[in-house]
Amino acid sequence: MEIKDKIAIVTGATEGIGKEIAKKLTAAGAKVVLAARNDEKLAAVAHELPGSLAVHTDMANQNDIQNLIDRALEVYGRIDILVNNAGIGMQGPVERIDIDKYHHMMNVNLFGPTYAMELVIPHMREQGGGMILNISSRVSKNYYPNLAAYVSTKYALNAISLTARAELAKDNIVVSVMHPKMTATGFGKNSIGADPTDSPSSYAERARARGMEVDTPEQVAEKTMELIKSEEPEAEM
């Protein structure tokens, strides 16, 4: 897809991968709708990105998601790209999954993105096409102890995304999935069940100490931009 002059929504846009995707979309000539829960951080990122629109959005709240889509259409009149990036993690063995917290994570990681897709698809169809890009994870291609709950949300997101791709091809709506691996963000520290004394960088530092490659958010965003342009079904780091 050609990005210049497109209208793009990015959820989880105030830090990490989402912020870098929003910056790269803006640099490529898109107008970006920034969605996140932290209003102070939203205002700061919007100040950095000319022509962007900040919309307070909790992806666990369907009313917020509806408002996000409505505001984007009210201000820009169309939605060309939806990047479902917002998400939270969970750590711990299967036998100790907190079901209430698991429900919340499912709302953010799966039901919220699915609802956003449902809302934008009719508008994309009416305008002649568009692109939905869902940020999954490379762990959804594997099995890792203590990550079952989190990974299950990404397995499900993959299935919904690629099924929607097949369903919507006739409408010129492309659905793709990006699979980052370990990335140097605060995602691990912010996960449900994480050690609250850990620093945001400690997860990445431990991974590097074990010889694992750790990407920067900028690297993931660059690969994501390539996926938007190529319109391939999936890409991974």
FILUMKE-133986 format. One record per residue: residue number from 0; residue in one letter; x, y, z of N, C-alpha, C, O in turn. Coordinates in steps of 0.02 Angstrom, whole numbers, always signed. Atoms other than C-alpha are relative to their C-alpha. Layout:
N
- i,aa,n.xx,n.yy,n.zz,ca.xx,ca.yy,ca.zz,c.xx,c.yy,c.zz,o.xx,o.yy,o.zz
- NUM,A,X,Y,Z,X,Y,Z,X,Y,Z,X,Y,Z
...
This chain:
237
- i,aa,n.xx,n.yy,n.zz,ca.xx,ca.yy,ca.zz,c.xx,c.yy,c.zz,o.xx,o.yy,o.zz
- 0,M,+42,-60,+0,+0,+0,+0,+44,+62,+0,+94,+65,+35
- 1,E,-32,-65,-2,+56,+176,-37,-23,+37,+63,-84,+41,+76
- 2,I,+16,-28,-65,+63,+267,+131,-15,+75,-3,-55,+100,+37
- 3,K,+8,-72,+3,+71,+449,+80,-74,+20,-6,-111,-8,-47
- 4,D,+68,-27,-1,-91,+544,+117,-54,-48,+27,-113,-34,+22
- 5,K,+48,+47,-29,-171,+393,+201,-16,+20,+72,+23,+55,+105
- 6,I,+21,-10,-70,-266,+401,+367,+10,-65,+36,-19,-117,+18
- 7,A,-18,+61,-36,-198,+276,+492,-15,+6,+74,+2,+57,+105
- 8,I,+11,+5,-72,-255,+227,+666,+54,-47,+28,+65,-101,+1
- 9,V,-48,+43,-35,-121,+158,+783,-20,-3,+74,-22,+48,+108
- 10,T,+16,+8,-71,-172,+88,+952,+64,-15,+39,+113,-41,+12
- 11,G,-61,+7,-40,-49,+83,+1095,+56,+44,-26,+113,+22,-31
- 12,A,-45,-43,+39,+34,+232,+1013,+45,+44,+41,+80,+86,+13
- 13,T,-38,-48,-41,+118,+316,+1161,+69,-24,+19,+108,+15,+47
- 14,E,-67,+24,-18,+270,+205,+1184,+17,-61,-41,-26,-89,-76
- 15,G,-22,+62,+31,+371,+62,+1115,-13,-5,-74,-5,+44,-111
- 16,I,+11,+13,+72,+325,-15,+948,-53,+46,-29,-44,+72,-84
- 17,G,+54,-42,+26,+163,+83,+929,+22,+71,-15,+4,+99,-66
- 18,K,-24,-68,+10,+247,+251,+950,+46,+4,-61,+41,+51,-100
- 19,E,-45,-1,+57,+382,+207,+824,-37,-10,-66,-19,+20,-116
- 20,I,+41,+9,+61,+253,+146,+697,-34,+66,-17,-35,+86,-75
- 21,A,+34,-64,+12,+157,+309,+718,+49,+52,-29,+31,+89,-74
- 22,K,-50,-47,+25,+317,+410,+691,+19,-15,-72,+25,+31,-113
- 23,K,-20,+18,+68,+364,+313,+534,-57,+12,-49,-45,+31,-106
- 24,L,+57,-15,+44,+188,+327,+462,-5,+74,-14,-17,+94,-71
- 25,T,+2,-73,+9,+191,+515,+490,+56,+22,-47,+45,+63,-91
- 26,A,-56,-18,+43,+363,+528,+410,-12,-19,-73,+14,+12,-119
- 27,A,+16,+23,+68,+295,+434,+259,-58,+38,-31,-76,+25,-88
- 28,G,+52,-42,+28,+156,+561,+237,-71,-16,+20,-118,+12,-8
- 29,A,+68,+16,-24,+9,+483,+329,-21,+48,+55,+20,+78,+88
- 30,K,+28,-33,-58,-106,+569,+451,-18,-55,+49,-53,-103,+32
- 31,V,+7,+54,-48,-107,+466,+610,-47,+17,+57,-42,+71,+87
- 32,V,+43,-5,-58,-242,+442,+740,+32,-42,+55,+40,-103,+48
- 33,L,-37,+31,-55,-154,+402,+904,-49,-23,+54,-87,+18,+81
- 34,A,+46,+27,-50,-249,+289,+1024,+39,-31,+58,+83,-72,+47
- 35,A,-31,+29,-60,-196,+249,+1203,-39,+24,+61,-83,+66,+55
- 36,R,+37,-17,-62,-254,+263,+1384,+29,+60,+36,-7,+95,+71
- 37,N,-33,-52,-39,-127,+388,+1452,-4,+66,-37,+30,+77,-87
- 38,D,+13,-63,+36,-187,+562,+1404,+62,+45,-3,+73,+79,-53
- 39,E,-60,-42,-1,-25,+649,+1455,+50,-23,-54,+78,+17,-91
- 40,K,-46,+27,+51,+81,+534,+1347,-30,+10,-70,+7,+24,-118
- 41,L,+33,-11,+65,-47,+547,+1205,+13,+71,-25,+31,+82,-83
- 42,A,-10,-70,+19,-33,+737,+1206,+73,+12,-21,+86,+50,-68
- 43,A,-70,-9,+16,+157,+726,+1204,+17,-28,-69,+53,+4,-107
- 44,V,-14,+30,+65,+163,+609,+1055,-35,+39,-56,-6,+50,-109
- 45,A,+36,-40,+50,+31,+710,+961,+38,+65,-15,+38,+88,-72
- 46,H,-39,-61,+9,+139,+865,+988,+60,-13,-46,+82,+31,-84
- 47,E,-57,+19,+42,+284,+772,+904,-19,-11,-72,+22,-2,-117
- 48,L,+20,+23,+67,+183,+718,+753,-51,+48,-31,-109,+46,-13
- 49,P,+45,-49,+31,+109,+857,+645,-60,-33,-35,-53,-83,-70
- 50,G,+61,+25,+33,-70,+828,+588,-32,-59,+33,-82,-84,+8
- 51,S,+28,+58,-32,-101,+686,+709,-58,+19,+45,-67,+77,+63
- 52,L,+58,-9,-44,-256,+664,+816,+5,-49,+58,+13,-109,+47
- 53,A,-4,+43,-59,-250,+597,+994,-70,-16,+26,-111,+30,+35
- 54,V,+66,+22,-25,-400,+496,+1055,+10,-48,+58,+39,-102,+50
- 55,H,-4,+44,-58,-409,+423,+1231,-37,-65,-16,-96,-64,-32
- 56,T,+31,+64,+17,-441,+238,+1204,+26,-56,+44,+86,-69,+47
- 57,D,-14,+62,-36,-446,+87,+1318,-26,-57,-43,-86,-62,-54
- 58,M,+22,+53,+46,-449,-65,+1204,-40,-55,+33,-64,-101,+0
- 59,A,+45,+46,-35,-543,-162,+1338,-70,+28,+4,-115,-5,+30
- 60,N,+64,-35,-6,-688,-39,+1322,-29,+12,-70,-1,+51,-109
- 61,Q,+29,-6,+67,-801,-55,+1170,-24,+71,-15,-21,+93,-72
- 62,N,+21,-69,+11,-870,+121,+1194,+59,+43,-22,+52,+86,-65
- 63,D,-60,-37,+20,-693,+190,+1183,+20,-16,-71,+39,+29,-109
- 64,I,-18,+20,+68,-660,+91,+1025,-48,+31,-51,-26,+55,-103
- 65,Q,+49,-32,+44,-821,+154,+946,+16,+74,-7,+13,+102,-62
- 66,N,-16,-71,+2,-773,+332,+992,+62,+13,-42,+66,+62,-78
- 67,L,-61,-7,+40,-600,+307,+915,-16,+0,-74,+8,+43,-111
- 68,I,+18,+4,+71,-673,+255,+748,-42,+61,-21,-31,+89,-74
- 69,D,+43,-58,+15,-805,+392,+754,+41,+64,-7,+30,+104,-53
- 70,R,-41,-61,+2,-675,+528,+791,+44,+2,-62,+52,+54,-93
- 71,A,-42,+2,+60,-561,+470,+651,-41,+18,-62,-17,+56,-105
- 72,L,+43,-15,+57,-705,+477,+527,-25,+72,+1,-30,+104,-51
- 73,E,+23,-68,-6,-768,+642,+594,+53,+50,-22,+38,+99,-57
- 74,V,-54,-47,+15,-599,+727,+576,+27,-8,-71,+39,+41,-106
- 75,Y,-35,+13,+63,-527,+643,+421,-45,-27,-55,-27,-25,-114
- 76,G,+47,+22,+51,-678,+567,+333,+12,-70,-27,-29,-95,-65
- 77,R,-14,+67,+24,-597,+398,+302,+51,-33,+46,+84,+1,+86
- 78,I,-52,+38,-36,-487,+262,+378,+31,-48,-50,-3,-93,-75
- 79,D,-34,+42,+50,-359,+181,+264,+39,-57,+32,+45,-111,+3
- 80,I,-43,+50,-33,-250,+87,+389,-20,-4,+74,-27,+48,+107
- 81,L,+11,+12,-71,-290,+12,+559,+57,-44,+25,+65,-101,+1
- 82,V,-53,+40,-31,-140,-46,+661,-21,-17,+72,-20,+26,+116
- 83,N,+18,+23,-67,-198,-148,+811,+64,-22,+35,+87,-79,+27
- 84,N,-63,+13,-34,-42,-137,+918,-6,-8,+75,+33,-44,+106
- 85,A,+5,+1,-73,-102,-112,+1097,-8,-71,+26,-44,-112,-3
- 86,G,+5,+66,-30,-81,-264,+1207,+33,-3,+67,+73,+40,+84
- 87,I,-32,+12,-64,-32,-330,+1377,+19,-73,+4,-11,-116,-30
- 88,G,-23,+68,-8,+60,-487,+1430,-22,-30,+66,-51,+4,+108
- 89,M,+13,+35,-63,+40,-615,+1567,+52,-55,+8,+67,-91,-39
- 90,Q,-50,+51,-14,+170,-726,+1649,-25,-45,+56,-58,-23,+103
- 91,G,+19,+47,-51,+142,-882,+1751,-22,-67,-29,-42,-69,-87
- 92,P,+19,+66,+25,+105,-1069,+1734,-75,-7,-9,-114,+30,+21
- 93,V,+71,+11,+15,-61,-1134,+1669,-40,-12,+64,-96,+13,+70
- 94,E,+38,+18,-60,-111,-1201,+1839,-15,+60,+45,-56,+55,+91
- 95,R,+11,-58,-42,-104,-1026,+1914,-24,+60,-40,-15,+117,-19
- 96,I,+27,-56,+39,-186,-921,+1778,-58,+31,+39,-106,-4,+58
- 97,D,+55,-38,-31,-295,-788,+1859,-53,+13,-53,-42,+52,-99
- 98,I,+50,-1,+54,-455,-807,+1758,-27,+71,-11,-39,+90,-68
- 99,D,+26,-68,+9,-518,-630,+1791,+51,+43,-38,+32,+81,-82
- 100,K,-51,-38,+36,-352,-555,+1734,+8,-26,-71,+23,+12,-117
- 101,Y,-2,+30,+67,-352,-676,+1587,-55,+29,-43,-44,+45,-101
- 102,H,+55,-31,+37,-522,-609,+1536,+19,+71,-22,+6,+91,-79
- 103,H,-20,-69,+17,-453,-431,+1543,+51,+0,-57,+45,+40,-103
- 104,M,-50,+3,+53,-304,-478,+1437,-32,-19,-67,-14,+8,-119
- 105,M,+35,+18,+62,-418,-562,+1310,-37,+60,-29,-39,+69,-90
- 106,N,+35,-60,+24,-520,-402,+1301,+48,+47,-37,+31,+74,-90
- 107,V,-49,-47,+30,-364,-298,+1262,+32,-29,-62,+38,+5,-113
- 108,N,-41,+30,+53,-269,-420,+1151,-40,-30,-57,-15,-35,-113
- 109,L,+38,+36,+52,-409,-506,+1056,-68,+32,-14,-82,+50,-72
- 110,F,+67,-25,+12,-586,-442,+1080,+1,+73,-23,-38,+92,-67
- 111,G,-5,-70,+21,-537,-258,+1067,+21,+7,-73,-13,+42,-111
- 112,P,-19,-4,+70,-441,-278,+903,-53,-28,-48,-64,+0,-102
- 113,T,+53,+29,+43,-579,-389,+833,-58,+49,-8,-84,+57,-63
- 114,Y,+54,-49,+4,-710,-258,+876,+20,+60,-44,-21,+85,-83
- 115,A,-24,-55,+43,-604,-121,+796,-3,-21,-74,-21,+20,-116
- 116,M,+5,+25,+69,-594,-228,+639,-72,+2,-24,-86,+25,-79
- 117,E,+71,+1,+19,-782,-251,+638,-25,+70,-17,-67,+79,-61
- 118,L,+24,-68,+11,-806,-63,+647,+30,+32,-62,-5,+70,-96
- 119,V,-31,-33,+58,-682,-13,+511,-15,-35,-66,-14,-2,-119
- 120,I,+10,+37,+63,-721,-150,+383,-54,+30,-43,-42,+39,-103
- 121,P,+51,-29,+45,-886,-74,+321,+23,+65,-32,+7,+78,-91
- 122,H,-24,-63,+28,-803,+96,+297,+53,-12,-53,+54,+21,-105
- 123,M,-51,+16,+50,-654,+21,+207,-32,-29,-63,-11,-13,-119
- 124,R,+34,+29,+58,-769,-79,+95,-34,+55,-41,-29,+55,-102
- 125,E,+36,-54,+35,-872,+76,+53,+48,+46,-38,+31,+71,-91
- 126,Q,-47,-46,+32,-717,+179,+11,+44,-35,-52,+84,-2,-86
- 127,G,-36,+36,+52,-645,+42,-99,+61,-38,+22,+97,-66,-20
- 128,G,-56,+40,-24,-515,-39,+13,+33,+29,+62,+13,+82,+87
- 129,G,-36,-21,-60,-396,-23,+158,+45,-55,+24,+50,-108,-7
- 130,M,-44,+50,-28,-275,-117,+267,-8,-3,+76,-11,+48,+110
- 131,I,+1,+13,-71,-286,-194,+440,+63,-39,+16,+76,-91,-13
- 132,L,-62,+33,-20,-122,-240,+522,-2,-15,+74,-5,+31,+115
- 133,N,+4,+21,-70,-127,-339,+683,+70,-21,+24,+103,-62,-7
- 134,I,-65,+17,-28,+29,-347,+792,-8,-60,+45,-40,-56,+98
- 135,S,+2,+62,-39,+47,-525,+856,+67,-8,+35,+92,+39,+65
- 136,S,-64,+13,-32,+207,-604,+920,+29,-64,-28,-7,-110,-46
- 137,R,-32,+61,+24,+334,-732,+865,-9,-58,+49,-2,-116,+30
- 138,V,+13,+55,-47,+295,-830,+1023,-62,-39,-20,-72,-95,+2
- 139,S,+60,+36,+22,+130,-875,+938,+17,-55,-50,-27,-91,-72
- 140,K,-22,+54,+44,+233,-990,+826,+32,-56,+40,+56,-105,+12
- 141,N,-36,+47,-43,+303,-1086,+976,-39,-13,+64,-95,+11,+73
- 142,Y,+30,+15,-65,+265,-1151,+1151,+52,+18,+53,+106,-12,+55
- 143,Y,-47,-21,-51,+348,-1064,+1298,-31,-8,+69,-86,+17,+81
- 144,P,+25,+5,-68,+326,-1111,+1482,-12,+69,+29,+26,+116,+18
- 145,N,+19,-61,-36,+241,-975,+1586,-29,+55,-44,-42,+110,-21
- 146,L,+29,-51,+44,+172,-884,+1434,-64,-25,-34,-88,+7,-82
- 147,A,+57,+31,+35,+23,-994,+1389,-59,+48,-8,-88,+52,-63
- 148,A,+58,-44,+3,-112,-866,+1430,+10,+54,-53,-32,+66,-96
- 149,Y,-15,-53,+49,-29,-725,+1333,+3,-27,-70,-27,+1,-116
- 150,V,-8,+28,+68,+18,-835,+1186,-67,-20,-29,-77,-14,-90
- 151,S,+65,+22,+25,-159,-902,+1173,-38,+58,-33,-74,+48,-82
- 152,T,+34,-57,+31,-222,-726,+1136,+28,+14,-69,-8,+35,-114
- 153,K,-32,-13,+64,-97,-710,+994,-14,-55,-51,-22,-41,-110
- 154,Y,+22,+54,+45,-137,-882,+922,-69,+17,-29,-80,+11,-89
- 155,A,+68,-16,+22,-319,-827,+914,+0,+60,-47,-36,+61,-97
- 156,L,-3,-58,+43,-275,-657,+840,+26,-18,-69,+1,+7,-120
- 157,N,-25,+23,+65,-174,-743,+703,-56,-32,-41,-64,-16,-101
- 158,A,+52,+36,+36,-321,-854,+658,-54,+47,-26,-76,+41,-83
- 159,I,+50,-48,+22,-446,-712,+653,+26,+44,-57,-10,+57,-105
- 160,S,-29,-45,+50,-328,-602,+552,+4,-33,-68,-18,-5,-118
- 161,L,-12,+32,+65,-285,-728,+417,-65,-26,-31,-71,-31,-92
- 162,T,+67,+17,+26,-465,-788,+403,-33,+62,-30,-63,+58,-84
- 163,A,+28,-62,+26,-521,-608,+382,+34,+20,-65,+1,+46,-111
- 164,R,-36,-15,+62,-387,-585,+249,-33,-37,-59,-45,-7,-112
- 165,A,+31,+39,+54,-466,-725,+147,-71,+26,-15,-92,+30,-72
- 166,E,+69,-24,+9,-642,-659,+176,-4,+67,-36,-51,+79,-74
- 167,L,+5,-70,+22,-603,-478,+131,+40,+15,-63,+40,+72,-87
- 168,A,-40,-12,+60,-488,-501,-19,-43,+28,-57,-21,+70,-96
- 169,K,+45,-22,+53,-637,-475,-134,-18,+74,+6,-39,+105,-43
- 170,D,+17,-70,-12,-665,-303,-56,+61,+46,-1,+56,+105,+15
- 171,N,-63,-38,+3,-484,-246,-80,+21,+23,+70,+53,+76,+78
- 172,I,-22,-14,-69,-459,-248,+110,+52,-53,+18,+38,-113,+18
- 173,V,-56,+44,-16,-291,-321,+158,+6,-7,+76,+4,+43,+112
- 174,V,-11,+12,-71,-268,-401,+329,+67,-37,+7,+76,-90,-23
- 175,S,-67,+29,-9,-89,-440,+384,+17,-4,+74,-13,+28,+116
- 176,V,-20,+12,-69,-1,-498,+541,+76,+9,+6,+114,-18,-33
- 177,M,-71,-11,-15,+166,-438,+612,+18,-39,+63,-18,-37,+112
- 178,H,-22,+42,-56,+263,-553,+729,+68,+25,+27,+120,-1,+6
- 179,P,-64,-19,-31,+395,-461,+832,+25,-55,+46,-14,-96,+71
- 180,K,-28,+43,-52,+514,-561,+941,+14,+45,+60,-15,+98,+67
- 181,M,-18,-40,-59,+591,-498,+1104,+21,+70,-23,+66,+78,-64
- 182,T,-13,-69,+19,+593,-308,+1090,+15,+40,+64,-14,+28,+117
- 183,A,-22,-39,-58,+675,-182,+1205,-50,+55,+17,-40,+113,+1
- 184,T,+52,-46,-22,+518,-101,+1276,-18,-17,+73,+12,-62,+103
- 185,G,+24,+14,-67,+428,-96,+1444,-54,-53,+2,-86,-63,+54
- 186,F,+55,+48,+4,+308,-233,+1386,+6,-54,+54,-42,-70,+88
- 187,G,-9,+53,-48,+384,-369,+1495,-14,+22,+71,-47,-13,+109
- 188,K,+11,-26,-67,+385,-263,+1652,-73,+13,+14,-97,+5,+70
- 189,N,+71,-17,-8,+204,-212,+1622,-46,-60,-3,-107,-54,+5
- 190,S,+41,+60,+5,+145,-391,+1601,-31,-19,+67,-2,-6,+120
- 191,I,+32,+27,-59,+23,-466,+1725,+44,-57,+27,+63,-102,-10
- 192,G,-41,+52,-30,+124,-572,+1847,+74,+13,-3,+114,-28,+21
- 193,A,-72,-17,+4,+290,-485,+1811,+26,+21,+69,-13,+41,+112
- 194,D,-32,-21,-62,+412,-448,+1951,-1,+77,+3,+31,+109,-39
- 195,P,+6,-73,-1,+370,-268,+2003,+66,+36,+15,+70,+96,+4
- 196,T,-64,-32,-15,+550,-237,+2056,+46,+2,-61,+98,+34,-60
- 197,D,-41,+0,+61,+617,-270,+1881,-1,+67,-34,-52,+102,-33
- 198,S,-2,-61,+41,+673,-123,+1776,-25,-17,-70,-23,-75,-90
- 199,P,+25,+14,+68,+598,-104,+1601,+52,-33,-44,+35,-72,-89
- 200,S,-52,+27,+44,+766,-150,+1525,+25,-69,+21,+62,-101,-16
- 201,S,-30,+61,-27,+801,-303,+1633,-17,-62,-42,+25,-106,-49
- 202,Y,+20,+57,+42,+704,-424,+1521,+45,-5,-61,+70,-59,-77
- 203,A,-43,-1,+59,+802,-372,+1368,+72,-16,+19,+107,-51,-18
- 204,E,-69,+13,-22,+966,-376,+1466,+10,-74,+14,+62,-102,-5
- 205,R,-7,+72,-14,+935,-553,+1527,-2,-41,-65,+34,-91,-72
- 206,A,+3,+35,+64,+888,-608,+1352,+66,+5,-38,+91,-45,-65
- 207,R,-65,-9,+33,+1047,-535,+1280,+54,-42,+34,+98,-70,+1
- 208,A,-49,+39,-37,+1148,-620,+1418,-4,-74,-18,+45,-110,-14
- 209,R,+9,+70,+21,+1075,-787,+1359,+15,-10,-74,+6,-64,-102
- 210,G,-18,+4,+71,+1132,-748,+1182,-58,+11,-48,-52,-1,-108
- 211,M,+58,-13,+43,+959,-700,+1117,+6,+68,-33,+33,+116,-5
- 212,E,+4,-64,+34,+936,-564,+989,-59,+40,+28,-113,+12,+38
- 213,V,+54,-43,-23,+834,-417,+1052,-4,+59,-48,+45,+94,-59
- 214,D,+10,-55,+48,+761,-292,+929,-17,+65,+36,-41,+64,+93
- 215,T,+24,-65,-25,+731,-107,+957,-69,+12,-28,-87,-18,-79
- 216,P,+65,-17,+29,+557,-35,+932,+6,+30,-70,-38,+19,-112
- 217,E,-10,-30,+66,+627,+61,+783,+8,-54,-53,-18,-48,-109
- 218,Q,-8,+55,+48,+679,-102,+699,-66,-34,-15,-80,-51,-73
- 219,V,+65,+32,+11,+508,-179,+724,-45,+46,-42,-80,+22,-86
- 220,A,+41,-47,+37,+424,-21,+659,+21,+2,-74,-22,+7,-118
- 221,E,-25,-1,+69,+534,-22,+504,-25,-62,-38,-47,-57,-95
- 222,K,+25,+61,+31,+487,-203,+467,-75,+4,-10,-101,-22,-60
- 223,T,+72,-8,+6,+305,-160,+498,-18,+44,-60,-65,+30,-96
- 224,M,+11,-43,+59,+315,-20,+369,+10,-39,-64,-28,-29,-113
- 225,E,-11,+42,+59,+385,-144,+244,-60,-45,-13,-80,-55,-70
- 226,L,+58,+43,+7,+237,-258,+278,-60,+38,-26,-97,+13,-68
- 227,I,+55,-42,+24,+112,-117,+252,+8,+11,-75,-40,+6,-113
- 228,K,-13,-15,+71,+193,-75,+85,-8,-63,-43,-35,-59,-99
- 229,S,+2,+61,+40,+206,-256,+27,-68,-34,-1,-85,-68,-48
- 230,E,+65,+31,-9,+35,-311,+89,+3,-77,+3,-45,-111,-12
- 231,E,-7,+72,-9,+103,-486,+122,-43,-22,+60,-61,+19,+102
- 232,P,+42,+23,-56,+2,-596,+242,+33,+8,+68,+1,+28,+116
- 233,E,-34,-1,-65,+134,-604,+380,+73,+21,-10,+101,+15,-64
- 234,A,-72,-12,-3,+308,-546,+428,+22,-10,+71,-17,+0,+118
- 235,E,-26,+8,-67,+419,-584,+575,+71,+26,+3,+106,+31,-47
- 236,M,-67,-26,-11,+578,-517,+650,+49,-60,+3,+109,-50,+12
